[in-house]
Each structure stands twice: as C-alpha cells, then as structure tokens.
Amino acid sequence: MIEAQQIFANALASSGLPAAVRLAVPTTQSLEEHSFDESYIAFLDDQIALNARGDAWTERLRQRRARLFAYCHRTLIRGRIVVDDREWSIEVDPEAGKVVHWETYD
C-alpha cells in the first residue's frame, strides 16, 4: 500500500485541487485500490434516470459516470481527505499518476 500512498500523494501534488487539499494528503483517512465493471455504470444510469435524490444529486452522478466510464475494469486509487469539515473523495489513475475524478461532501 506504500506504493499506492506515494502515487496518490504525487497525483494530488500535481493536480489542480485546492492547496489545502493537496497539503492534507498526510491526513488521508482511507486509501484503497478498487475497480468496477459495467454493472456500476448501469447502476449509475438507473439512478440518473430515477432522479430520486433531486437534480443536484443526479448531476453529480452524471459527472461521476462521465469521468469514470473510461476506467471500467481498471484499477483506481480512492482516497478520502477531510479539510474544513468537507470530505473530499478523490480517484487517481495509478498508471497515469493523475487525479481523474473528485467529489466533495459537506
């Protein structure tokens, strides 16, 4: 996992995320390697169609789907960082060493 930690830290350092988030990498609360398949994309499609949690949530799901679709069946590194009572969920492509998606939760 040390390699994943270093990849995650390097990706955030060169990202356009706010400085406070980049500097908070040492406080990352969870870090995991994961992947997903077409069933997750289908799940997102279903949730988008239902619009069950309202327009703002549906737009969040649309953006997530658009940004993650190309990474189906590929390993990503997901980290969670809290800065100023806001949680950042950040996805990194370890092959490219780049942040590919992020979301915030208050």
Summary of the structure (lengths in Angstrom):
residues: 106
radius of gyration: 14.1
end to end distance: 27.8
largest distance: 40.0
contacts: 284
relative contact order: 0.22
helix: 47%
strand: 27%
